[in-house]
């Protein structure tokens, strides 16, 4: 009875992590598309693409650590 909220909170935070992963993946895909469409790739564009990729893979690693299964 005392620890019932633990499961509910974990599910809530897992759902937030899944939503954040989805948005981050879309941002990363957008950045990759910008790099692919560019004739000259600036350092700023390249850095933004690498940053978006790093954010996504960090969240992916966190999801694996929390054993989240996305359906």
CHARMM-style PDB file with segment names, atoms N, HN, CA, C and O in Angstrom:
ATOM      1  N   UNK     1       0.809  -1.196   0.000  1.00  0.00      PROA
ATOM      2  CA  UNK     1       0.000   0.000   0.000  1.00  0.00      PROA
ATOM      3  C   UNK     1       0.853   1.261   0.000  1.00  0.00      PROA
ATOM      4  O   UNK     1       0.509   2.259  -0.634  1.00  0.00      PROA
ATOM      5  N   UNK     2       1.946   1.204   0.704  1.00  0.00      PROA
ATOM      6  HN  UNK     2       2.226   0.393   1.218  1.00  0.00      PROA
ATOM      7  CA  UNK     2       2.763   2.388   0.852  1.00  0.00      PROA
ATOM      8  C   UNK     2       3.516   2.738  -0.425  1.00  0.00      PROA
ATOM      9  O   UNK     2       3.753   3.915  -0.699  1.00  0.00      PROA
ATOM     10  N   UNK     3       3.894   1.735  -1.205  1.00  0.00      PROA
ATOM     11  HN  UNK     3       3.702   0.780  -0.982  1.00  0.00      PROA
ATOM     12  CA  UNK     3       4.726   1.963  -2.385  1.00  0.00      PROA
ATOM     13  C   UNK     3       3.968   1.785  -3.697  1.00  0.00      PROA
ATOM     14  O   UNK     3       4.581   1.420  -4.700  1.00  0.00      PROA
ATOM     15  N   UNK     4       2.684   2.023  -3.726  1.00  0.00      PROA
ATOM     16  HN  UNK     4       2.186   2.320  -2.911  1.00  0.00      PROA
ATOM     17  CA  UNK     4       1.886   1.857  -4.940  1.00  0.00      PROA
ATOM     18  C   UNK     4       2.215   2.873  -6.016  1.00  0.00      PROA
ATOM     19  O   UNK     4       2.151   2.554  -7.203  1.00  0.00      PROA
ATOM     20  N   UNK     5       2.559   4.067  -5.634  1.00  0.00      PROA
ATOM     21  HN  UNK     5       2.611   4.326  -4.669  1.00  0.00      PROA
ATOM     22  CA  UNK     5       2.821   5.117  -6.612  1.00  0.00      PROA
ATOM     23  C   UNK     5       4.091   4.861  -7.409  1.00  0.00      PROA
ATOM     24  O   UNK     5       4.275   5.448  -8.475  1.00  0.00      PROA
ATOM     25  N   UNK     6       4.966   4.000  -6.916  1.00  0.00      PROA
ATOM     26  HN  UNK     6       4.817   3.523  -6.050  1.00  0.00      PROA
ATOM     27  CA  UNK     6       6.237   3.755  -7.590  1.00  0.00      PROA
ATOM     28  C   UNK     6       6.023   3.268  -9.011  1.00  0.00      PROA
ATOM     29  O   UNK     6       6.649   3.788  -9.935  1.00  0.00      PROA
ATOM     30  N   UNK     7       5.164   2.293  -9.211  1.00  0.00      PROA
ATOM     31  HN  UNK     7       4.655   1.870  -8.461  1.00  0.00      PROA
ATOM     32  CA  UNK     7       4.885   1.774 -10.548  1.00  0.00      PROA
ATOM     33  C   UNK     7       4.222   2.809 -11.437  1.00  0.00      PROA
ATOM     34  O   UNK     7       4.533   2.909 -12.624  1.00  0.00      PROA
ATOM     35  N   UNK     8       3.314   3.575 -10.866  1.00  0.00      PROA
ATOM     36  HN  UNK     8       3.062   3.493  -9.901  1.00  0.00      PROA
ATOM     37  CA  UNK     8       2.608   4.604 -11.626  1.00  0.00      PROA
ATOM     38  C   UNK     8       3.571   5.707 -12.064  1.00  0.00      PROA
ATOM     39  O   UNK     8       3.501   6.183 -13.198  1.00  0.00      PROA
ATOM     40  N   UNK     9       4.465   6.110 -11.167  1.00  0.00      PROA
ATOM     41  HN  UNK     9       4.521   5.724 -10.247  1.00  0.00      PROA
ATOM     42  CA  UNK     9       5.435   7.146 -11.509  1.00  0.00      PROA
ATOM     43  C   UNK     9       6.417   6.659 -12.558  1.00  0.00      PROA
ATOM     44  O   UNK     9       6.782   7.407 -13.465  1.00  0.00      PROA
ATOM     45  N   UNK    10       6.848   5.408 -12.440  1.00  0.00      PROA
ATOM     46  HN  UNK    10       6.552   4.800 -11.703  1.00  0.00      PROA
ATOM     47  CA  UNK    10       7.779   4.858 -13.429  1.00  0.00      PROA
ATOM     48  C   UNK    10       7.131   4.853 -14.801  1.00  0.00      PROA
ATOM     49  O   UNK    10       7.762   5.241 -15.784  1.00  0.00      PROA
ATOM     50  N   UNK    11       5.881   4.421 -14.881  1.00  0.00      PROA
ATOM     51  HN  UNK    11       5.369   4.106 -14.082  1.00  0.00      PROA
ATOM     52  CA  UNK    11       5.183   4.396 -16.162  1.00  0.00      PROA
ATOM     53  C   UNK    11       5.033   5.810 -16.726  1.00  0.00      PROA
ATOM     54  O   UNK    11       5.199   6.025 -17.926  1.00  0.00      PROA
ATOM     55  N   UNK    12       4.722   6.765 -15.861  1.00  0.00      PROA
ATOM     56  HN  UNK    12       4.587   6.590 -14.885  1.00  0.00      PROA
ATOM     57  CA  UNK    12       4.565   8.148 -16.306  1.00  0.00      PROA
ATOM     58  C   UNK    12       5.881   8.702 -16.865  1.00  0.00      PROA
ATOM     59  O   UNK    12       5.893   9.333 -17.922  1.00  0.00      PROA
ATOM     60  N   UNK    13       6.971   8.466 -16.159  1.00  0.00      PROA
ATOM     61  HN  UNK    13       6.961   7.954 -15.301  1.00  0.00      PROA
ATOM     62  CA  UNK    13       8.273   8.955 -16.631  1.00  0.00      PROA
ATOM     63  C   UNK    13       8.748   8.198 -17.862  1.00  0.00      PROA
ATOM     64  O   UNK    13       9.419   8.768 -18.722  1.00  0.00      PROA
ATOM     65  N   UNK    14       8.407   6.921 -17.952  1.00  0.00      PROA
ATOM     66  HN  UNK    14       7.863   6.457 -17.253  1.00  0.00      PROA
ATOM     67  CA  UNK    14       8.751   6.158 -19.154  1.00  0.00      PROA
ATOM     68  C   UNK    14       8.017   6.717 -20.371  1.00  0.00      PROA
ATOM     69  O   UNK    14       8.593   6.823 -21.453  1.00  0.00      PROA
ATOM     70  N   UNK    15       6.753   7.070 -20.193  1.00  0.00      PROA
ATOM     71  HN  UNK    15       6.285   6.983 -19.313  1.00  0.00      PROA
ATOM     72  CA  UNK    15       5.985   7.660 -21.295  1.00  0.00      PROA
ATOM     73  C   UNK    15       6.576   9.005 -21.722  1.00  0.00      PROA
ATOM     74  O   UNK    15       6.647   9.307 -22.914  1.00  0.00      PROA
ATOM     75  N   UNK    16       6.994   9.803 -20.753  1.00  0.00      PROA
ATOM     76  HN  UNK    16       6.935   9.558 -19.785  1.00  0.00      PROA
ATOM     77  CA  UNK    16       7.628  11.082 -21.084  1.00  0.00      PROA
ATOM     78  C   UNK    16       8.929  10.861 -21.840  1.00  0.00      PROA
ATOM     79  O   UNK    16       9.237  11.597 -22.777  1.00  0.00      PROA
ATOM     80  N   UNK    17       9.699   9.843 -21.436  1.00  0.00      PROA
ATOM     81  HN  UNK    17       9.448   9.245 -20.675  1.00  0.00      PROA
ATOM     82  CA  UNK    17      10.953   9.536 -22.116  1.00  0.00      PROA
ATOM     83  C   UNK    17      10.695   9.081 -23.547  1.00  0.00      PROA
ATOM     84  O   UNK    17      11.437   9.452 -24.456  1.00  0.00      PROA
ATOM     85  N   UNK    18       9.662   8.289 -23.755  1.00  0.00      PROA
ATOM     86  HN  UNK    18       9.059   7.988 -23.017  1.00  0.00      PROA
ATOM     87  CA  UNK    18       9.323   7.828 -25.104  1.00  0.00      PROA
ATOM     88  C   UNK    18       8.939   9.019 -25.989  1.00  0.00      PROA
ATOM     89  O   UNK    18       9.369   9.096 -27.140  1.00  0.00      PROA
ATOM     90  N   UNK    19       8.140   9.938 -25.463  1.00  0.00      PROA
ATOM     91  HN  UNK    19       7.791   9.875 -24.528  1.00  0.00      PROA
ATOM     92  CA  UNK    19       7.755  11.124 -26.235  1.00  0.00      PROA
ATOM     93  C   UNK    19       8.969  11.989 -26.563  1.00  0.00      PROA
ATOM     94  O   UNK    19       9.091  12.503 -27.675  1.00  0.00      PROA
ATOM     95  N   UNK    20       9.859  12.146 -25.596  1.00  0.00      PROA
ATOM     96  HN  UNK    20       9.761  11.728 -24.692  1.00  0.00      PROA
ATOM     97  CA  UNK    20      11.071  12.930 -25.824  1.00  0.00      PROA
ATOM     98  C   UNK    20      11.964  12.257 -26.860  1.00  0.00      PROA
ATOM     99  O   UNK    20      12.572  12.932 -27.690  1.00  0.00      PROA
ATOM    100  N   UNK    21      12.047  10.934 -26.814  1.00  0.00      PROA
ATOM    101  HN  UNK    21      11.553  10.385 -26.139  1.00  0.00      PROA
ATOM    102  CA  UNK    21      12.837  10.200 -27.804  1.00  0.00      PROA
ATOM    103  C   UNK    21      12.264  10.395 -29.197  1.00  0.00      PROA
ATOM    104  O   UNK    21      13.015  10.558 -30.158  1.00  0.00      PROA
ATOM    105  N   UNK    22      10.960  10.380 -29.315  1.00  0.00      PROA
ATOM    106  HN  UNK    22      10.350  10.247 -28.534  1.00  0.00      PROA
ATOM    107  CA  UNK    22      10.316  10.560 -30.614  1.00  0.00      PROA
ATOM    108  C   UNK    22      10.619  11.942 -31.186  1.00  0.00      PROA
ATOM    109  O   UNK    22      10.974  12.072 -32.357  1.00  0.00      PROA
ATOM    110  N   UNK    23      10.477  12.970 -30.353  1.00  0.00      PROA
ATOM    111  HN  UNK    23      10.188  12.864 -29.401  1.00  0.00      PROA
ATOM    112  CA  UNK    23      10.775  14.333 -30.815  1.00  0.00      PROA
ATOM    113  C   UNK    23      12.246  14.495 -31.168  1.00  0.00      PROA
ATOM    114  O   UNK    23      12.582  15.147 -32.156  1.00  0.00      PROA
ATOM    115  N   UNK    24      13.120  13.905 -30.367  1.00  0.00      PROA
ATOM    116  HN  UNK    24      12.848  13.375 -29.564  1.00  0.00      PROA
ATOM    117  CA  UNK    24      14.556  14.014 -30.617  1.00  0.00      PROA
ATOM    118  C   UNK    24      14.941  13.277 -31.885  1.00  0.00      PROA
ATOM    119  O   UNK    24      15.802  13.738 -32.635  1.00  0.00      PROA
ATOM    120  N   UNK    25      14.310  12.135 -32.133  1.00  0.00      PROA
ATOM    121  HN  UNK    25      13.611  11.761 -31.524  1.00  0.00      PROA
ATOM    122  CA  UNK    25      14.593  11.380 -33.359  1.00  0.00      PROA
ATOM    123  C   UNK    25      14.156  12.176 -34.588  1.00  0.00      PROA
ATOM    124  O   UNK    25      14.866  12.218 -35.592  1.00  0.00      PROA
ATOM    125  N   UNK    26      12.982  12.807 -34.500  1.00  0.00      PROA
ATOM    126  HN  UNK    26      12.405  12.772 -33.684  1.00  0.00      PROA
ATOM    127  CA  UNK    26      12.508  13.629 -35.617  1.00  0.00      PROA
ATOM    128  C   UNK    26      13.458  14.799 -35.875  1.00  0.00      PROA
ATOM    129  O   UNK    26      13.740  15.133 -37.026  1.00  0.00      PROA
ATOM    130  N   UNK    27      13.948  15.417 -34.805  1.00  0.00      PROA
ATOM    131  HN  UNK    27      13.720  15.146 -33.870  1.00  0.00      PROA
ATOM    132  CA  UNK    27      14.903  16.517 -34.950  1.00  0.00      PROA
ATOM    133  C   UNK    27      16.197  16.018 -35.593  1.00  0.00      PROA
ATOM    134  O   UNK    27      16.757  16.684 -36.464  1.00  0.00      PROA
ATOM    135  N   UNK    28      16.663  14.862 -35.168  1.00  0.00      PROA
ATOM    136  HN  UNK    28      16.208  14.322 -34.461  1.00  0.00      PROA
ATOM    137  CA  UNK    28      17.884  14.288 -35.732  1.00  0.00      PROA
ATOM    138  C   UNK    28      17.697  13.976 -37.219  1.00  0.00      PROA
ATOM    139  O   UNK    28      18.582  14.256 -38.028  1.00  0.00      PROA
ATOM    140  N   UNK    29      16.548  13.397 -37.580  1.00  0.00      PROA
ATOM    141  HN  UNK    29      15.829  13.170 -36.924  1.00  0.00      PROA
ATOM    142  CA  UNK    29      16.274  13.096 -38.982  1.00  0.00      PROA
ATOM    143  C   UNK    29      16.216  14.387 -39.808  1.00  0.00      PROA
ATOM    144  O   UNK    29      16.687  14.421 -40.944  1.00  0.00      PROA
ATOM    145  N   UNK    30      15.643  15.432 -39.239  1.00  0.00      PROA
ATOM    146  HN  UNK    30      15.260  15.404 -38.316  1.00  0.00      PROA
ATOM    147  CA  UNK    30      15.578  16.732 -39.917  1.00  0.00      PROA
ATOM    148  C   UNK    30      16.988  17.281 -40.150  1.00  0.00      PROA
ATOM    149  O   UNK    30      17.300  17.776 -41.233  1.00  0.00      PROA
ATOM    150  N   UNK    31      17.827  17.187 -39.127  1.00  0.00      PROA
ATOM    151  HN  UNK    31      17.573  16.785 -38.248  1.00  0.00      PROA
ATOM    152  CA  UNK    31      19.203  17.675 -39.257  1.00  0.00      PROA
ATOM    153  C   UNK    31      19.975  16.875 -40.303  1.00  0.00      PROA
ATOM    154  O   UNK    31      20.743  17.446 -41.077  1.00  0.00      PROA
ATOM    155  N   UNK    32      19.776  15.560 -40.331  1.00  0.00      PROA
ATOM    156  HN  UNK    32      19.151  15.096 -39.702  1.00  0.00      PROA
ATOM    157  CA  UNK    32      20.440  14.730 -41.337  1.00  0.00      PROA
ATOM    158  C   UNK    32      19.971  15.106 -42.732  1.00  0.00      PROA
ATOM    159  O   UNK    32      20.768  15.132 -43.670  1.00  0.00      PROA
ATOM    160  N   UNK    33      18.689  15.396 -42.874  1.00  0.00      PROA
ATOM    161  HN  UNK    33      18.042  15.374 -42.112  1.00  0.00      PROA
ATOM    162  CA  UNK    33      18.153  15.818 -44.165  1.00  0.00      PROA
ATOM    163  C   UNK    33      18.748  17.140 -44.615  1.00  0.00      PROA
ATOM    164  O   UNK    33      19.047  17.324 -45.794  1.00  0.00      PROA
ATOM    165  N   UNK    34      18.919  18.063 -43.672  1.00  0.00      PROA
ATOM    166  HN  UNK    34      18.676  17.913 -42.714  1.00  0.00      PROA
ATOM    167  CA  UNK    34      19.531  19.352 -44.004  1.00  0.00      PROA
ATOM    168  C   UNK    34      20.973  19.165 -44.472  1.00  0.00      PROA
ATOM    169  O   UNK    34      21.414  19.828 -45.410  1.00  0.00      PROA
ATOM    170  N   UNK    35      21.703  18.265 -43.822  1.00  0.00      PROA
ATOM    171  HN  UNK    35      21.345  17.726 -43.060  1.00  0.00      PROA
ATOM    172  CA  UNK    35      23.093  18.000 -44.217  1.00  0.00      PROA
ATOM    173  C   UNK    35      23.126  17.376 -45.606  1.00  0.00      PROA
ATOM    174  O   UNK    35      23.972  17.728 -46.428  1.00  0.00      PROA
ATOM    175  N   UNK    36      22.208  16.451 -45.868  1.00  0.00      PROA
ATOM    176  HN  UNK    36      21.521  16.165 -45.200  1.00  0.00      PROA
ATOM    177  CA  UNK    36      22.176  15.785 -47.173  1.00  0.00      PROA
ATOM    178  C   UNK    36      21.795  16.742 -48.302  1.00  0.00      PROA
ATOM    179  O   UNK    36      22.263  16.582 -49.429  1.00  0.00      PROA
ATOM    180  N   UNK    37      20.956  17.730 -48.013  1.00  0.00      PROA
ATOM    181  HN  UNK    37      20.576  17.860 -47.097  1.00  0.00      PROA
ATOM    182  CA  UNK    37      20.523  18.672 -49.039  1.00  0.00      PROA
ATOM    183  C   UNK    37      21.506  19.817 -49.264  1.00  0.00      PROA
ATOM    184  O   UNK    37      21.440  20.506 -50.282  1.00  0.00      PROA
ATOM    185  N   UNK    38      22.402  20.016 -48.327  1.00  0.00      PROA
ATOM    186  HN  UNK    38      22.456  19.457 -47.500  1.00  0.00      PROA
ATOM    187  CA  UNK    38      23.334  21.143 -48.417  1.00  0.00      PROA
ATOM    188  C   UNK    38      24.421  20.883 -49.445  1.00  0.00      PROA
ATOM    189  O   UNK    38      24.937  19.772 -49.566  1.00  0.00      PROA
ATOM    190  N   UNK    39      24.754  21.926 -50.176  1.00  0.00      PROA
ATOM    191  HN  UNK    39      24.335  22.828 -50.078  1.00  0.00      PROA
ATOM    192  CA  UNK    39      25.871  21.852 -51.113  1.00  0.00      PROA
ATOM    193  C   UNK    39      27.176  21.985 -50.335  1.00  0.00      PROA
ATOM    194  O   UNK    39      28.100  21.189 -50.502  1.00  0.00      PROA
ATOM    195  N   UNK    40      27.233  22.999 -49.490  1.00  0.00      PROA
ATOM    196  HN  UNK    40      26.483  23.646 -49.355  1.00  0.00      PROA
ATOM    197  CA  UNK    40      28.384  23.194 -48.620  1.00  0.00      PROA
ATOM    198  C   UNK    40      27.913  23.020 -47.181  1.00  0.00      PROA
ATOM    199  O   UNK    40      26.989  23.700 -46.733  1.00  0.00      PROA
ATOM    200  N   UNK    41      28.544  22.119 -46.475  1.00  0.00      PROA
ATOM    201  HN  UNK    41      29.294  21.567 -46.839  1.00  0.00      PROA
ATOM    202  CA  UNK    41      28.150  21.854 -45.096  1.00  0.00      PROA
ATOM    203  C   UNK    41      28.962  22.766 -44.180  1.00  0.00      PROA
ATOM    204  O   UNK    41      30.186  22.656 -44.106  1.00  0.00      PROA
ATOM    205  N   UNK    42      28.276  23.654 -43.491  1.00  0.00      PROA
ATOM    206  HN  UNK    42      27.282  23.743 -43.551  1.00  0.00      PROA
ATOM    207  CA  UNK    42      28.971  24.557 -42.569  1.00  0.00      PROA
ATOM    208  C   UNK    42      29.292  23.810 -41.275  1.00  0.00      PROA
ATOM    209  O   UNK    42      28.711  22.764 -40.984  1.00  0.00      PROA
ATOM    210  N   UNK    43      30.212  24.356 -40.521  1.00  0.00      PROA
ATOM    211  HN  UNK    43      30.684  25.205 -40.757  1.00  0.00      PROA
ATOM    212  CA  UNK    43      30.577  23.740 -39.246  1.00  0.00      PROA
ATOM    213  C   UNK    43      29.408  23.785 -38.277  1.00  0.00      PROA
ATOM    214  O   UNK    43      29.218  22.870 -37.475  1.00  0.00      PROA
ATOM    215  N   UNK    44      28.635  24.842 -38.353  1.00  0.00      PROA
ATOM    216  HN  UNK    44      28.789  25.585 -39.004  1.00  0.00      PROA
ATOM    217  CA  UNK    44      27.494  24.983 -37.459  1.00  0.00      PROA
ATOM    218  C   UNK    44      26.432  23.922 -37.760  1.00  0.00      PROA
ATOM    219  O   UNK    44      25.857  23.340 -36.841  1.00  0.00      PROA
ATOM    220  N   UNK    45      26.177  23.676 -39.029  1.00  0.00      PROA
ATOM    221  HN  UNK    45      26.644  24.149 -39.776  1.00  0.00      PROA
ATOM    222  CA  UNK    45      25.200  22.663 -39.420  1.00  0.00      PROA
ATOM    223  C   UNK    45      25.688  21.270 -39.042  1.00  0.00      PROA
ATOM    224  O   UNK    45      24.911  20.441 -38.569  1.00  0.00      PROA
ATOM    225  N   UNK    46      26.962  21.020 -39.250  1.00  0.00      PROA
ATOM    226  HN  UNK    46      27.593  21.694 -39.635  1.00  0.00      PROA
ATOM    227  CA  UNK    46      27.542  19.734 -38.890  1.00  0.00      PROA
ATOM    228  C   UNK    46      27.487  19.512 -37.382  1.00  0.00      PROA
ATOM    229  O   UNK    46      27.176  18.413 -36.924  1.00  0.00      PROA
ATOM    230  N   UNK    47      27.787  20.551 -36.616  1.00  0.00      PROA
ATOM    231  HN  UNK    47      28.039  21.444 -36.988  1.00  0.00      PROA
ATOM    232  CA  UNK    47      27.749  20.447 -35.156  1.00  0.00      PROA
ATOM    233  C   UNK    47      26.326  20.215 -34.657  1.00  0.00      PROA
ATOM    234  O   UNK    47      26.114  19.435 -33.729  1.00  0.00      PROA
ATOM    235  N   UNK    48      25.355  20.883 -35.265  1.00  0.00      PROA
ATOM    236  HN  UNK    48      25.527  21.517 -36.019  1.00  0.00      PROA
ATOM    237  CA  UNK    48      23.955  20.705 -34.865  1.00  0.00      PROA
ATOM    238  C   UNK    48      23.492  19.284 -35.150  1.00  0.00      PROA
ATOM    239  O   UNK    48      22.749  18.698 -34.363  1.00  0.00      PROA
ATOM    240  N   UNK    49      23.929  18.731 -36.272  1.00  0.00      PROA
ATOM    241  HN  UNK    49      24.533  19.206 -36.912  1.00  0.00      PROA
ATOM    242  CA  UNK    49      23.568  17.362 -36.624  1.00  0.00      PROA
ATOM    243  C   UNK    49      24.173  16.367 -35.641  1.00  0.00      PROA
ATOM    244  O   UNK    49      23.500  15.436 -35.200  1.00  0.00      PROA
ATOM    245  N   UNK    50      25.432  16.564 -35.303  1.00  0.00      PROA
ATOM    246  HN  UNK    50      25.979  17.320 -35.662  1.00  0.00      PROA
ATOM    247  CA  UNK    50      26.098  15.666 -34.355  1.00  0.00      PROA
ATOM    248  C   UNK    50      25.498  15.788 -32.960  1.00  0.00      PROA
ATOM    249  O   UNK    50      25.393  14.794 -32.241  1.00  0.00      PROA
ATOM    250  N   UNK    51      25.104  16.997 -32.576  1.00  0.00      PROA
ATOM    251  HN  UNK    51      25.189  17.803 -33.161  1.00  0.00      PROA
ATOM    252  CA  UNK    51      24.480  17.207 -31.280  1.00  0.00      PROA
ATOM    253  C   UNK    51      23.127  16.500 -31.204  1.00  0.00      PROA
ATOM    254  O   UNK    51      22.814  15.864 -30.198  1.00  0.00      PROA
ATOM    255  N   UNK    52      22.333  16.608 -32.253  1.00  0.00      PROA
ATOM    256  HN  UNK    52      22.588  17.125 -33.071  1.00  0.00      PROA
ATOM    257  CA  UNK    52      21.032  15.938 -32.291  1.00  0.00      PROA
ATOM    258  C   UNK    52      21.211  14.423 -32.229  1.00  0.00      PROA
ATOM    259  O   UNK    52      20.446  13.733 -31.554  1.00  0.00      PROA
ATOM    260  N   UNK    53      22.215  13.908 -32.929  1.00  0.00      PROA
ATOM    261  HN  UNK    53      22.836  14.469 -33.477  1.00  0.00      PROA
ATOM    262  CA  UNK    53      22.489  12.469 -32.902  1.00  0.00      PROA
ATOM    263  C   UNK    53      22.915  12.029 -31.505  1.00  0.00      PROA
ATOM    264  O   UNK    53      22.470  10.989 -31.020  1.00  0.00      PROA
ATOM    265  N   UNK    54      23.766  12.805 -30.860  1.00  0.00      PROA
ATOM    266  HN  UNK    54      24.128  13.650 -31.254  1.00  0.00      PROA
ATOM    267  CA  UNK    54      24.235  12.462 -29.518  1.00  0.00      PROA
ATOM    268  C   UNK    54      23.088  12.467 -28.511  1.00  0.00      PROA
ATOM    269  O   UNK    54      23.020  11.600 -27.640  1.00  0.00      PROA
ATOM    270  N   UNK    55      22.183  13.448 -28.632  1.00  0.00      PROA
ATOM    271  HN  UNK    55      22.239  14.152 -29.340  1.00  0.00      PROA
ATOM    272  CA  UNK    55      21.025  13.508 -27.741  1.00  0.00      PROA
ATOM    273  C   UNK    55      20.152  12.272 -27.911  1.00  0.00      PROA
ATOM    274  O   UNK    55      19.711  11.677 -26.927  1.00  0.00      PROA
ATOM    275  N   UNK    56      19.903  11.885 -29.165  1.00  0.00      PROA
ATOM    276  HN  UNK    56      20.261  12.368 -29.964  1.00  0.00      PROA
ATOM    277  CA  UNK    56      19.044  10.730 -29.418  1.00  0.00      PROA
ATOM    278  C   UNK    56      19.665   9.459 -28.848  1.00  0.00      PROA
ATOM    279  O   UNK    56      18.981   8.673 -28.193  1.00  0.00      PROA
ATOM    280  N   UNK    57      20.946   9.255 -29.093  1.00  0.00      PROA
ATOM    281  HN  UNK    57      21.502   9.894 -29.626  1.00  0.00      PROA
ATOM    282  CA  UNK    57      21.571   8.030 -28.611  1.00  0.00      PROA
ATOM    283  C   UNK    57      21.706   8.009 -27.092  1.00  0.00      PROA
ATOM    284  O   UNK    57      21.700   6.936 -26.488  1.00  0.00      PROA
ATOM    285  N   UNK    58      21.829   9.183 -26.464  1.00  0.00      PROA
ATOM    286  HN  UNK    58      21.834  10.055 -26.954  1.00  0.00      PROA
ATOM    287  CA  UNK    58      21.823   9.227 -25.004  1.00  0.00      PROA
ATOM    288  C   UNK    58      20.460   8.783 -24.469  1.00  0.00      PROA
ATOM    289  O   UNK    58      20.384   7.983 -23.537  1.00  0.00      PROA
ATOM    290  N   UNK    59      19.396   9.302 -25.060  1.00  0.00      PROA
ATOM    291  HN  UNK    59      19.458   9.952 -25.817  1.00  0.00      PROA
ATOM    292  CA  UNK    59      18.053   8.908 -24.628  1.00  0.00      PROA
ATOM    293  C   UNK    59      17.793   7.437 -24.921  1.00  0.00      PROA
ATOM    294  O   UNK    59      17.123   6.757 -24.144  1.00  0.00      PROA
ATOM    295  N   UNK    60      18.319   6.943 -26.038  1.00  0.00      PROA
ATOM    296  HN  UNK    60      18.864   7.495 -26.669  1.00  0.00      PROA
ATOM    297  CA  UNK    60      18.168   5.532 -26.384  1.00  0.00      PROA
ATOM    298  C   UNK    60      18.859   4.659 -25.341  1.00  0.00      PROA
ATOM    299  O   UNK    60      18.323   3.631 -24.925  1.00  0.00      PROA
ATOM    300  N   UNK    61      20.055   5.076 -24.922  1.00  0.00      PROA
ATOM    301  HN  UNK    61      20.491   5.911 -25.260  1.00  0.00      PROA
ATOM    302  CA  UNK    61      20.788   4.327 -23.903  1.00  0.00      PROA
ATOM    303  C   UNK    61      20.030   4.346 -22.577  1.00  0.00      PROA
ATOM    304  O   UNK    61      19.981   3.335 -21.876  1.00  0.00      PROA
ATOM    305  N   UNK    62      19.446   5.478 -22.235  1.00  0.00      PROA
ATOM    306  HN  UNK    62      19.485   6.299 -22.805  1.00  0.00      PROA
ATOM    307  CA  UNK    62      18.662   5.591 -21.009  1.00  0.00      PROA
ATOM    308  C   UNK    62      17.428   4.688 -21.065  1.00  0.00      PROA
ATOM    309  O   UNK    62      17.070   4.066 -20.065  1.00  0.00      PROA
ATOM    310  N   UNK    63      16.787   4.613 -22.216  1.00  0.00      PROA
ATOM    311  HN  UNK    63      17.079   5.118 -23.028  1.00  0.00      PROA
ATOM    312  CA  UNK    63      15.619   3.739 -22.372  1.00  0.00      PROA
ATOM    313  C   UNK    63      16.020   2.273 -22.220  1.00  0.00      PROA
ATOM    314  O   UNK    63      15.290   1.491 -21.611  1.00  0.00      PROA
ATOM    315  N   UNK    64      17.157   1.903 -22.760  1.00  0.00      PROA
ATOM    316  HN  UNK    64      17.750   2.538 -23.255  1.00  0.00      PROA
ATOM    317  CA  UNK    64      17.637   0.525 -22.602  1.00  0.00      PROA
ATOM    318  C   UNK    64      17.954   0.236 -21.143  1.00  0.00      PROA
ATOM    319  O   UNK    64      17.693  -0.863 -20.654  1.00  0.00      PROA
ATOM    320  N   UNK    65      18.513   1.213 -20.451  1.00  0.00      PROA
ATOM    321  HN  UNK    65      18.725   2.106 -20.848  1.00  0.00      PROA
ATOM    322  CA  UNK    65      18.842   1.042 -19.037  1.00  0.00      PROA
ATOM    323  C   UNK    65      17.570   0.859 -18.204  1.00  0.00      PROA
ATOM    324  O   UNK    65      17.544   0.073 -17.257  1.00  0.00      PROA
ATOM    325  N   UNK    66      16.523   1.591 -18.567  1.00  0.00      PROA
ATOM    326  HN  UNK    66      16.543   2.230 -19.336  1.00  0.00      PROA
ATOM    327  CA  UNK    66      15.248   1.490 -17.846  1.00  0.00      PROA
ATOM    328  C   UNK    66      14.391   0.328 -18.331  1.00  0.00      PROA
ATOM    329  O   UNK    66      13.312   0.077 -17.793  1.00  0.00      PROA
ATOM    330  N   UNK    67      14.878  -0.385 -19.361  1.00  0.00      PROA
ATOM    331  HN  UNK    67      15.754  -0.180 -19.798  1.00  0.00      PROA
ATOM    332  CA  UNK    67      14.194  -1.551 -19.938  1.00  0.00      PROA
ATOM    333  C   UNK    67      12.809  -1.182 -20.460  1.00  0.00      PROA
ATOM    334  O   UNK    67      11.815  -1.843 -20.160  1.00  0.00      PROA
ATOM    335  N   UNK    68      12.771  -0.108 -21.247  1.00  0.00      PROA
ATOM    336  HN  UNK    68      13.578   0.429 -21.490  1.00  0.00      PROA
ATOM    337  CA  UNK    68      11.526   0.352 -21.853  1.00  0.00      PROA
ATOM    338  C   UNK    68      11.359  -0.338 -23.197  1.00  0.00      PROA
ATOM    339  O   UNK    68      12.294  -0.400 -23.996  1.00  0.00      PROA
ATOM    340  N   UNK    69      10.163  -0.853 -23.441  1.00  0.00      PROA
ATOM    341  HN  UNK    69       9.404  -0.802 -22.792  1.00  0.00      PROA
ATOM    342  CA  UNK    69       9.853  -1.484 -24.719  1.00  0.00      PROA
ATOM    343  C   UNK    69       8.851  -0.595 -25.442  1.00  0.00      PROA
ATOM    344  O   UNK    69       7.764  -0.328 -24.929  1.00  0.00      PROA
ATOM    345  N   UNK    70       9.221  -0.138 -26.637  1.00  0.00      PROA
ATOM    346  HN  UNK    70      10.104  -0.355 -27.054  1.00  0.00      PROA
ATOM    347  CA  UNK    70       8.339   0.705 -27.439  1.00  0.00      PROA
ATOM    348  C   UNK    70       7.610  -0.186 -28.424  1.00  0.00      PROA
ATOM    349  O   UNK    70       8.233  -0.955 -29.156  1.00  0.00      PROA
ATOM    350  N   UNK    71       6.288  -0.082 -28.442  1.00  0.00      PROA
ATOM    351  HN  UNK    71       5.782   0.543 -27.847  1.00  0.00      PROA
ATOM    352  CA  UNK    71       5.488  -0.945 -29.313  1.00  0.00      PROA
ATOM    353  C   UNK    71       5.171  -0.256 -30.598  1.00  0.00      PROA
ATOM    354  OT1 UNK    71       4.504  -0.830 -31.458  1.00  0.00      PROA
TER     355      UNK     71
END
